[in-house]
């Protein structure tokens, strides 16, 4: 798990973007790069079923799990927010 915020000495921080989409999960075949539909469900049974069906149909047995998360930079001082239009 990544930290919620990494504050830099200049007042900027990199944070998990809670205002946008939650993380997106998918799997990709490492042989042919075929992939299942992406979803926000971390424990999607559909991804598991896709891998098994793909292995049965193609003989491919290696898969890459892909998690896409969203981050946002934030200025934590009033001066920085004003300078960058984030007041």
C-alpha angles and dihedrals in degrees: 000000000000123000116265091235139009108200116203124208091253093061098259122123137187110224139175106265102241093173095064138051120325116242116297121222131199141148129230130198109243091210103052103006092238112152142193125239112285118242142176091235109104092197100041112167087198091068090052091049091048091054093049093046091047092050091049092049099041109018089237110141106174123088137177118217111217124199117186115195128179127232135186133199115230132190109223099192124074090229093056093044091053093048093052099040095255098116 
